């Protein structure tokens, strides 16, 4: 049976909090207000795909005080 690479690098909520330097409340805000993607395992448990977290972080990256989204908008 072929492995599904999308599930090879799951990050537990506690580990992501430590990685980002935030508490669970702040992580909840990132999910609810900033669209941080997650997988809901059950009512009280979530995990995060490493690739989703990386892509989400890269989408929020700023260069010289400007977001990539603003730069893309200026190109039109």
C-alpha positions, 0 to 999 in steps of 0.5 A, a space after each residue: 500500500 502506498 503511503 500518503 505523504 500529506 500525512 507524514 508530517 503532522 504537528 500536534 497543537 502543543 508543538 505548534 504553540 511552542 514553535 510559534 511562541 504562542 499559547 493555545 488561546 492565541 493559536 485559536 485566534 490564528 485559526 479563527 481570525 487568520 485562517 490557519 488551517 488545521 485538521 480537527 481530530 475530535 471535539 478537543 483535538 487538532 493537528 496541523 499539516 506541516 506543509 499547511 503551516 509553512 504555506 500559511 506562514 509564507 503567505 504572511 511574509 513581509 518584505 521591506 514592510 510590505 506584504 506579498 499580497 500588496 506587492 501582487 496587487 501593485 503588479 496588476 
